Amino acid sequence: MYIASGWKDYEIIDAGGGDKLERWGSVTLLRPDPQAVWPMRDNRRVDAKYNRSSTGGGYWEYNKDLPESWNVSYRDLTFVVRPTGFKHTGLFPEQAVNWDFMRSVVRRFKAEHPGEPFRVLNLFAYTGGATCALAAEGAEVVHVDAAKSIVQWAKQNLAECSLQDKPVRFIVDDCMKFVLREARRGHFYEGILMDPPSYGRGPDGEMWRIETGLYPLVEAAVKLLSENAAFFLINSYTTGLAPMVLKDVLTVALKDRGGSVESQEVGLPITRDKLVLPCGATGRWVCGGLEGGRPIPEK
């Protein structure tokens, strides 16, 4: 399992009973998590709790006045946290383990190819956690998401990291349409990552289902890898989509590229009893010779 254990501003204090008790900086939140099927022991009063509605969706119940948003940091990065109507906060802390992995690959690539650019295509890029991490390591990033408001949030995160002058392009578009246009333009990338939802719609109503859309998208995106391509990463939160599925998808799509493929569950440590909360799965392809990037030092 890939475990994101490098956080200081974030912590899962306890989990159980279908909920997780989190610390975001100095703020405590209680949010639903269906993976936490054991009992929770910690019954402290939290700053805010997300209550599910019997008719779908839910609402936040605040026990103290909180700002609309606040910041948390991970290593040298800073992100805006904002509770939303869909229980999310705009940041998936478990992805820090993938940020570290990709930064390590970029660092080694630049050491071995001095002066050459490292271009990354980030699909379903959400609020830009990976975009900020890659830009901080000197990568040129194209950030693609179908939601304009989410892309604005990503721009805010980039500015909070003092990376607003880095070479990052923000695109509001359907990911498959953009990939196909990039292929026609003859644009290539040294790294590609994607975090596709289980289902959703593009800006023009395009329907997406991961069961039917994932492999065609990966197959199309592989054609955008440059001769010096270093990584291809897929993350998924889709229930029932096992890590081995992501490994098989990458193995088939990249069979002519060499390198190595691995896939694992992604998890976050729980302070109580040193448990680990599973948080989806990640598959990684890495070009031969770049496996096992150097660790990122604490900042």
C-alpha positions as CSV (number, residue, x, y, z in Angstrom):
1,M,0.0,0.0,0.0
2,Y,1.2,3.6,-0.8
3,I,0.7,5.4,2.5
4,A,0.8,9.2,2.7
5,S,2.6,9.6,6.1
6,G,4.4,12.9,5.6
7,W,1.6,15.2,6.8
8,K,2.0,17.7,9.7
9,D,-1.1,19.9,9.0
10,Y,-3.4,17.0,8.5
11,E,-4.3,14.0,10.6
12,I,-6.9,11.3,10.8
13,I,-7.4,11.2,14.6
14,D,-9.8,8.3,14.6
15,A,-12.2,6.5,12.2
16,G,-15.1,4.2,12.7
17,G,-18.9,3.9,12.5
18,G,-18.8,5.1,8.9
19,D,-17.0,8.3,9.8
20,K,-13.5,9.8,10.0
21,L,-12.4,12.3,12.5
22,E,-9.8,14.7,10.9
23,R,-7.6,17.5,11.9
24,W,-7.1,20.1,9.2
25,G,-4.5,22.5,10.7
26,S,-6.3,23.5,13.9
27,V,-9.8,22.6,12.7
28,T,-11.5,19.3,13.4
29,L,-14.0,17.8,11.0
30,L,-16.1,14.7,11.1
31,R,-17.0,13.4,7.6
32,P,-18.5,10.1,6.3
33,D,-16.3,7.4,5.1
34,P,-17.8,4.0,4.2
35,Q,-14.5,2.2,4.6
36,A,-14.5,2.8,8.4
37,V,-16.7,-0.1,9.4
38,W,-15.2,-0.7,12.9
39,P,-16.4,1.3,16.0
40,M,-15.0,4.8,16.6
41,R,-13.6,5.4,20.1
42,D,-13.0,9.2,20.1
43,N,-16.2,11.1,20.8
44,R,-14.7,14.6,21.1
45,R,-16.8,17.6,20.1
46,V,-15.7,18.6,16.6
47,D,-15.7,22.0,14.9
48,A,-17.9,20.8,12.1
49,K,-19.7,17.6,11.1
50,Y,-21.1,16.6,7.7
51,N,-24.5,15.0,8.0
52,R,-25.9,12.8,5.2
53,S,-29.5,13.5,4.1
54,S,-32.0,10.6,3.7
55,T,-32.9,12.1,0.3
56,G,-29.3,12.3,-0.9
57,G,-26.5,14.7,-0.4
58,G,-26.1,16.3,3.0
59,Y,-25.2,19.4,4.9
60,W,-22.5,20.7,7.3
61,E,-23.4,21.3,11.0
62,Y,-21.0,23.8,12.5
63,N,-20.3,23.8,16.3
64,K,-18.2,27.0,16.2
65,D,-17.6,29.9,13.8
66,L,-15.2,28.9,11.1
67,P,-13.8,30.9,8.2
68,E,-15.2,30.1,4.8
69,S,-11.7,28.7,4.0
70,W,-8.3,28.3,5.5
71,N,-4.9,27.0,4.5
72,V,-2.9,23.9,5.2
73,S,0.6,23.1,4.2
74,Y,2.4,19.9,3.0
75,R,6.2,20.2,2.8
76,D,6.8,23.4,0.7
77,L,3.2,23.5,-0.6
78,T,0.1,25.5,0.7
79,F,-3.5,24.7,-0.2
80,V,-6.8,26.3,0.4
81,V,-9.3,24.1,2.3
82,R,-13.0,24.9,1.9
83,P,-15.8,22.6,3.1
84,T,-18.2,22.0,0.2
85,G,-21.8,20.8,-0.1
86,F,-20.7,17.4,-1.2
87,K,-18.7,16.7,2.0
88,H,-15.4,17.4,0.3
89,T,-12.8,20.0,1.3
90,G,-11.0,20.6,-2.0
91,L,-8.1,18.4,-1.1
92,F,-7.4,14.7,-1.0
93,P,-4.6,14.3,1.5
94,E,-3.8,10.7,0.5
95,Q,-2.6,12.0,-2.8
96,A,0.5,13.4,-1.1
97,V,2.1,10.0,-1.6
98,N,1.7,10.4,-5.4
99,W,2.9,14.0,-5.3
100,D,6.1,12.8,-3.7
101,F,6.5,10.0,-6.2
102,M,6.1,12.3,-9.2
103,R,8.4,14.9,-7.8
104,S,11.1,12.3,-7.3
105,V,10.8,11.1,-10.9
106,V,11.0,14.7,-12.2
107,R,14.0,15.4,-10.0
108,R,15.9,12.3,-11.3
109,F,14.9,13.1,-14.9
110,K,16.3,16.6,-14.6
111,A,19.5,15.3,-13.0
112,E,20.0,12.9,-15.9
113,H,18.7,15.3,-18.7
114,P,20.0,18.7,-17.7
115,G,18.4,21.6,-19.6
116,E,15.6,19.5,-21.0
117,P,11.9,20.4,-20.2
118,F,9.7,18.0,-18.3
119,R,6.1,18.5,-19.5
120,V,3.2,17.0,-17.6
121,L,-0.4,16.6,-18.6
122,N,-2.7,16.5,-15.6
123,L,-6.2,15.2,-16.5
124,F,-9.2,15.5,-14.2
125,A,-6.9,17.7,-12.3
126,Y,-9.4,19.0,-9.7
127,T,-8.0,21.8,-7.4
128,G,-4.4,21.2,-8.5
129,G,-2.6,19.4,-5.7
130,A,-0.5,17.5,-8.2
131,T,-0.1,20.5,-10.4
132,C,1.4,22.6,-7.6
133,A,3.7,19.7,-6.6
134,L,5.0,19.3,-10.1
135,A,5.4,23.0,-10.7
136,A,7.4,23.3,-7.5
137,E,9.8,20.7,-8.9
138,G,10.3,22.6,-12.2
139,A,7.8,20.7,-14.4
140,E,5.7,22.5,-17.1
141,V,2.1,21.5,-16.4
142,V,-1.1,21.5,-18.5
143,H,-3.9,21.3,-16.0
144,V,-7.3,20.0,-17.5
145,D,-10.6,19.9,-15.7
146,A,-14.2,20.2,-16.9
147,A,-15.4,22.5,-14.0
148,K,-14.5,26.2,-14.4
149,S,-15.0,26.9,-10.6
150,I,-12.6,24.0,-9.7
151,V,-10.0,25.4,-12.1
152,Q,-10.3,28.8,-10.4
153,W,-9.6,27.0,-7.1
154,A,-6.5,25.4,-8.6
155,K,-5.2,28.8,-9.7
156,Q,-5.7,30.0,-6.1
157,N,-3.7,27.1,-4.8
158,L,-0.9,27.8,-7.2
159,A,-0.8,31.4,-6.0
160,E,-0.8,30.3,-2.3
161,C,2.3,28.2,-3.1
162,S,3.9,31.3,-4.7
163,L,4.1,29.4,-8.0
164,Q,1.8,31.6,-10.1
165,D,4.7,32.6,-12.4
166,K,5.6,29.0,-13.2
167,P,4.7,27.5,-16.6
168,V,1.2,26.1,-15.9
169,R,-1.6,26.2,-18.4
170,F,-5.2,25.9,-17.1
171,I,-7.7,24.3,-19.5
172,V,-11.5,23.9,-18.9
173,D,-12.4,21.1,-21.2
174,D,-13.5,17.5,-21.6
175,C,-10.4,15.3,-21.0
176,M,-10.9,13.0,-24.0
177,K,-11.6,15.8,-26.4
178,F,-8.5,17.6,-25.2
179,V,-6.2,14.5,-25.5
180,L,-7.4,13.9,-29.1
181,R,-6.7,17.6,-30.0
182,E,-3.2,17.4,-28.5
183,A,-2.5,14.3,-30.6
184,R,-3.6,16.2,-33.8
185,R,-1.4,19.1,-32.7
186,G,1.6,16.8,-32.2
187,H,2.1,17.8,-28.6
188,F,4.0,15.4,-26.3
189,Y,4.6,15.0,-22.6
190,E,7.2,13.4,-20.3
191,G,4.6,12.6,-17.7
192,I,0.8,12.0,-17.7
193,L,-1.5,11.6,-14.7
194,M,-5.2,11.2,-14.4
195,D,-7.7,10.9,-11.6
196,P,-11.0,10.0,-13.4
197,P,-14.3,10.0,-11.5
198,S,-16.6,7.0,-11.6
199,Y,-19.0,9.0,-13.7
200,G,-19.6,12.6,-14.7
201,R,-20.3,15.1,-17.4
202,G,-18.0,17.3,-19.4
203,P,-18.6,21.1,-19.9
204,D,-20.8,20.4,-23.0
205,G,-22.7,17.5,-21.4
206,E,-20.3,14.7,-22.4
207,M,-21.1,11.6,-20.4
208,W,-18.2,9.8,-18.7
209,R,-18.3,6.3,-17.1
210,I,-15.0,4.8,-15.9
211,E,-15.9,1.3,-16.9
212,T,-16.2,2.1,-20.6
213,G,-14.1,5.3,-20.7
214,L,-10.9,4.5,-18.9
215,Y,-9.1,2.3,-21.3
216,P,-9.9,4.3,-24.4
217,L,-8.7,7.5,-22.6
218,V,-5.5,5.8,-21.5
219,E,-4.9,4.4,-25.0
220,A,-5.3,7.8,-26.5
221,A,-3.2,9.5,-23.9
222,V,-0.3,7.1,-24.3
223,K,0.2,8.5,-27.8
224,L,1.1,11.8,-26.2
225,L,4.1,10.3,-24.4
226,S,7.4,11.7,-25.7
227,E,10.5,9.5,-26.5
228,N,11.8,10.6,-23.1
229,A,8.6,9.9,-21.2
230,A,9.2,9.1,-17.6
231,F,5.8,8.2,-15.9
232,F,2.1,7.6,-16.4
233,L,-0.1,7.5,-13.3
234,I,-3.7,6.6,-12.9
235,N,-5.6,7.2,-9.6
236,S,-9.1,5.9,-8.9
237,Y,-11.6,6.1,-6.1
238,T,-14.2,3.9,-7.9
239,T,-15.5,1.2,-5.5
240,G,-14.8,-2.2,-6.8
241,L,-12.0,-1.1,-9.2
242,A,-9.1,-3.2,-7.8
243,P,-5.5,-2.0,-8.0
244,M,-4.8,-4.9,-10.4
245,V,-7.2,-3.5,-12.9
246,L,-5.1,-0.3,-13.1
247,K,-2.0,-2.4,-13.4
248,D,-3.5,-4.4,-16.2
249,V,-4.8,-1.3,-18.1
250,L,-1.3,0.3,-18.0
251,T,0.4,-3.0,-18.9
252,V,-1.7,-3.4,-22.0
253,A,-1.7,0.2,-23.1
254,L,2.1,0.6,-22.6
255,K,3.2,-2.8,-23.7
256,D,5.5,-1.4,-26.4
257,R,7.2,1.2,-24.1
258,G,9.2,-1.0,-21.7
259,G,9.6,0.3,-18.2
260,S,7.8,-1.2,-15.2
261,V,4.2,-1.1,-13.9
262,E,2.9,-1.4,-10.4
263,S,-0.3,-0.7,-8.6
264,Q,-1.3,-0.5,-4.9
265,E,-4.1,0.7,-2.7
266,V,-3.5,4.3,-1.4
267,G,-4.0,4.9,2.4
268,L,-3.8,7.4,5.2
269,P,-2.5,6.6,8.7
270,I,-5.0,6.8,11.5
271,T,-3.5,7.9,14.8
272,R,-5.6,5.5,16.8
273,D,-4.0,2.1,17.1
274,K,-1.8,2.8,14.1
275,L,-4.5,1.8,11.7
276,V,-4.6,2.7,8.0
277,L,-7.6,4.0,6.1
278,P,-7.8,2.8,2.5
279,C,-8.4,5.6,0.1
280,G,-8.7,4.2,-3.5
281,A,-6.0,2.8,-5.7
282,T,-3.1,4.1,-7.9
283,G,-1.3,2.5,-10.9
284,R,2.1,3.7,-12.0
285,W,4.2,3.2,-15.1
286,V,7.8,4.3,-14.9
287,C,10.3,4.4,-17.7
288,G,13.2,1.9,-17.3
289,G,16.0,3.5,-15.3
290,L,13.8,5.9,-13.4
291,E,12.2,3.5,-10.9
292,G,12.5,4.4,-7.3
293,G,12.9,8.2,-7.3
294,R,14.9,9.8,-4.6
295,P,12.9,10.8,-1.5
296,I,11.8,14.4,-1.1
297,P,13.5,16.2,1.9
298,E,11.3,17.8,4.5
299,K,11.0,21.6,4.2
